Amino acid sequence: MPQIRVAVAGAGIAGLAFALALRRAGIDCHLYEQAERLAEVGAGVQVTPNATRLLHRLGLQDRLRAVAVAPRAIEMRRWDDGGLLQRTELGGPCRRRFGAPYYTVHRADLHDALLSLVPADRVHLGARLVSVTQSAGEARLHLSDGTTVAADLVVGADGIRSVARERIAADRPRYSGQTIYRGLVPADRVPFLAADPRVRLWLGPDQHCVCYPVSSGRQVSFGATVSSSHWREESWSAPGDPAELAAAYAAWHPDVTRLITAAETVGRWALHDRDSLGRLSAGRVAVIGDAAHPMLPFQAQGANQAIEDAVVLAACLADAGPDGLGAALLRYERIRLPRTTRIQQQSRANATTFHLADGDEQRRRDASTQASPGLERHEWLFGYDAEQATTTSRS
Ligand SMILES: Cc1cc2nc3c(=O)[nH]c(=O)nc-3n(C[C@H](O)[C@H](O)[C@H](O)COP(=O)(O)OP(=O)(O)OC[C@H]3O[C@@H](n4cnc5c(N)ncnc54)[C@H](O)[C@@H]3O)c2cc1C
C-alpha cells in the first residue's frame, strides 16, 4: 500500500509528539524546524494525566519518570497572608482516579525525551517555513533557503506565530495585557518550597505566581504574571529585570518574595492567544498545538493539548489510509475542536478570576474554590483519553 507523505513544520512538543504517534501507527514523516539547534529554554511545564497517559503509550514512561517530579498536591493561597484557599491532592489519589500521573517537568527534559525516540534523519534543522502552497494533488512547504518540499499532507506544528495557519485563517495573535516572568531557582535556595513537592499558586489583585519543582527536584520553576500595556516581547530568552519583578511583588507573602528574589536571571514573556478557529485544516494542510489553538497558560494545558492533538491526528490518518485524507482531517477537527475551544475559553476566564482585586467578587471566588477541592472537578480535563475518544468517534 502506498504511504502517505507527511511534512511537519516545527519540532516543538506538538511536532515531536506527532512524529512519535505517526511512527507508532507505521507512518513516516519529516520535520522541518527553523532552529539551527534544538535547545528548549529554562522553564517548567505541568504535564497532566490526560497527556501523561498518552506519553506513556508513546514509549516515554521510563524517560519521564527519570526526570519528572510527581507533586503531592496543588495548593492555591492568598497573595498577602498565604491563607490556604484550596488543596487538591495529587500523587496516589490522582494516579488511582485517572490511571496516570501528574508531573512537573523541565521543558528541555520533556523535549529531549520526545526527541530521543524520533530518528535523527527525520528532523531537519535550520529549515524555516516561509509559506505553504497546495494543489489538488499535493501540498508544498517553501523554506527560507529556497527549498521546496512536496507532501500529501502538511502539518503546521509551528507555534503561535504559525505560517501554516495562514492557509486556514487570516487572524492575528491577541495580546492579553499580561506578561509572565519565568525563572528557575536551585532547590537548595528555597528548601521550604522544594522539600514537599507541590504546585503552589498565590492569587492576588492583577497578578498571580505559580511554582513547582522540576528536574527530579533539583530546581524550582516559577512563573509570575505582571500586567503591562507596553511589553510585547515573545521570546523565551527575552531577559526580564529581576528588580522590576521584585518591586511588582514586594507586598506579597514572604514565600513568594523569597522565591523570586532567589532567581539570578529571569525571562519575561508577553502572553498572547487567539480566538478559536471554526476548522483545523484546509485542503492538505492541518494545524496542531499552538498553531491550532494558542491559549493563555492559566490552565497549564497548551502542551497537554498539543500532545492530545498529535495522538488524535495520527490515529485519524492511520485509520483512513492514503485515500481518506479529507475524511481523516474532518474527523480530527470534529474530535478536537469542542475540547480545545472550551480549554482556550477557560484559560482566558482564569486570567480574570485569578486576578480579582480583594472585595466581594474575590470572596465569592474564594468561597467556591474552598468548597470544591476534589479531583472530581478535573474529571473532564484529566480523565479524558484522547485515544479512546478517537476510537469512539468511529462508531
Ligand atoms: C508561561 C507559559 C507557561 C506554560 N505552562 C504550561 C504548562 O504548565 N503546561 C502546558 O501544557 N502548557 C504550558 N504552556 C504552553 C506550552 O508551552 C505550549 O502550548 C506548547 O509549547 C506548544 O507546543 P507547540 O509545539 O505547539 O509550539 P512551540 O512549543 O511554540 O513549538 C513550535 C516549534 O516550531 C518552530 N517554528 C516556529 N515557526 C517556524 C517556522 N516558520 N518554520 C519552522 N519551524 C518553526 C519553533 O522553533 C518551535 O520549535 C505554557 C506556555 C507559557 C507561555
The ligand as an SDF file (V2000), in Angstrom:
LIG
                    3D

 53 58  0  0  0  0  0  0  0  0999 V2000
    4.4680   30.9940   30.5040 C   0  0  0  0  0  0  0  0  0  0  0  0
    3.9430   29.7500   29.9120 C   0  0  0  0  0  0  0  0  0  0  0  0
    3.7180   28.6410   30.7420 C   0  0  0  0  0  0  0  0  0  0  0  0
    3.1990   27.4590   30.2050 C   0  0  0  0  0  0  0  0  0  0  0  0
    2.9780   26.3960   31.0250 N   0  0  0  0  0  0  0  0  0  0  0  0
    2.4050   25.2850   30.5050 C   0  0  0  0  0  0  0  0  0  0  0  0
    2.1200   24.1590   31.3360 C   0  0  0  0  0  0  0  0  0  0  0  0
    2.4020   24.1320   32.5340 O   0  0  0  0  0  0  0  0  0  0  0  0
    1.5280   23.0620   30.7690 N   0  0  0  0  0  0  0  0  0  0  0  0
    1.2060   23.0300   29.4410 C   0  0  0  0  0  0  0  0  0  0  0  0
    0.6620   22.0290   28.9630 O   0  0  0  0  0  0  0  0  0  0  0  0
    1.4850   24.0820   28.6300 N   0  0  0  0  0  0  0  0  0  0  0  0
    2.0710   25.1900   29.1280 C   0  0  0  0  0  0  0  0  0  0  0  0
    2.3370   26.2410   28.3120 N   0  0  0  0  0  0  0  0  0  0  0  0
    2.0030   26.1540   26.8890 C   0  0  0  0  0  0  0  0  0  0  0  0
    3.0220   25.3740   26.1140 C   0  0  0  0  0  0  0  0  0  0  0  0
    4.3200   25.8650   26.3380 O   0  0  0  0  0  0  0  0  0  0  0  0
    2.7100   25.4560   24.6300 C   0  0  0  0  0  0  0  0  0  0  0  0
    1.3300   25.2700   24.4310 O   0  0  0  0  0  0  0  0  0  0  0  0
    3.4640   24.3820   23.8760 C   0  0  0  0  0  0  0  0  0  0  0  0
    4.8430   24.6340   23.9500 O   0  0  0  0  0  0  0  0  0  0  0  0
    3.0110   24.3310   22.4350 C   0  0  0  0  0  0  0  0  0  0  0  0
    3.8240   23.4530   21.7290 O   0  0  0  0  0  0  0  0  0  0  0  0
    3.9400   23.5970   20.1730 P   0  0  0  0  0  0  0  0  0  0  0  0
    4.8760   22.5170   19.7530 O   0  0  0  0  0  0  0  0  0  0  0  0
    2.5900   23.6750   19.5660 O   0  0  0  0  0  0  0  0  0  0  0  0
    4.5650   25.0260   19.9410 O   0  0  0  0  0  0  0  0  0  0  0  0
    6.0320   25.5390   20.2850 P   0  0  0  0  0  0  0  0  0  0  0  0
    6.4980   24.9830   21.5660 O   0  0  0  0  0  0  0  0  0  0  0  0
    5.9810   27.0190   20.1250 O   0  0  0  0  0  0  0  0  0  0  0  0
    6.9380   24.9050   19.1350 O   0  0  0  0  0  0  0  0  0  0  0  0
    6.8670   25.3700   17.8150 C   0  0  0  0  0  0  0  0  0  0  0  0
    8.1310   24.9300   17.0980 C   0  0  0  0  0  0  0  0  0  0  0  0
    8.0140   25.3450   15.7480 O   0  0  0  0  0  0  0  0  0  0  0  0
    9.1910   26.0340   15.3700 C   0  0  0  0  0  0  0  0  0  0  0  0
    8.7990   27.0170   14.3580 N   0  0  0  0  0  0  0  0  0  0  0  0
    8.1200   28.1640   14.5330 C   0  0  0  0  0  0  0  0  0  0  0  0
    7.9510   28.8030   13.3630 N   0  0  0  0  0  0  0  0  0  0  0  0
    8.5610   28.0330   12.4240 C   0  0  0  0  0  0  0  0  0  0  0  0
    8.7300   28.1700   11.0280 C   0  0  0  0  0  0  0  0  0  0  0  0
    8.2520   29.2260   10.3660 N   0  0  0  0  0  0  0  0  0  0  0  0
    9.3940   27.1920   10.3670 N   0  0  0  0  0  0  0  0  0  0  0  0
    9.8890   26.0970   11.0260 C   0  0  0  0  0  0  0  0  0  0  0  0
    9.7710   25.9400   12.3590 N   0  0  0  0  0  0  0  0  0  0  0  0
    9.0950   26.8890   13.0540 C   0  0  0  0  0  0  0  0  0  0  0  0
    9.6980   26.6630   16.6520 C   0  0  0  0  0  0  0  0  0  0  0  0
   11.0740   26.9760   16.5670 O   0  0  0  0  0  0  0  0  0  0  0  0
    9.3790   25.5820   17.6590 C   0  0  0  0  0  0  0  0  0  0  0  0
   10.4050   24.6280   17.7460 O   0  0  0  0  0  0  0  0  0  0  0  0
    2.8970   27.4030   28.8190 C   0  0  0  0  0  0  0  0  0  0  0  0
    3.1360   28.4950   27.9940 C   0  0  0  0  0  0  0  0  0  0  0  0
    3.6470   29.6680   28.5300 C   0  0  0  0  0  0  0  0  0  0  0  0
    3.8780   30.8580   27.6310 C   0  0  0  0  0  0  0  0  0  0  0  0
  1  2  1  0
  2  3  1  0
  2 52  2  0
  3  4  2  0
  4  5  1  0
  4 50  1  0
  5  6  2  0
  6  7  1  0
  6 13  1  0
  7  8  2  0
  7  9  1  0
  9 10  1  0
 10 11  2  0
 10 12  1  0
 12 13  2  0
 13 14  1  0
 14 15  1  0
 14 50  1  0
 15 16  1  0
 16 17  1  0
 16 18  1  0
 18 19  1  0
 18 20  1  0
 20 21  1  0
 20 22  1  0
 22 23  1  0
 23 24  1  0
 24 25  2  0
 24 26  1  0
 24 27  1  0
 27 28  1  0
 28 29  2  0
 28 30  1  0
 28 31  1  0
 31 32  1  0
 32 33  1  0
 33 34  1  0
 33 48  1  0
 34 35  1  0
 35 36  1  0
 35 46  1  0
 36 37  1  0
 36 45  1  0
 37 38  2  0
 38 39  1  0
 39 40  1  0
 39 45  2  0
 40 41  1  0
 40 42  2  0
 42 43  1  0
 43 44  2  0
 44 45  1  0
 46 47  1  0
 46 48  1  0
 48 49  1  0
 50 51  2  0
 51 52  1  0
 52 53  1  0
M  END
$$$$
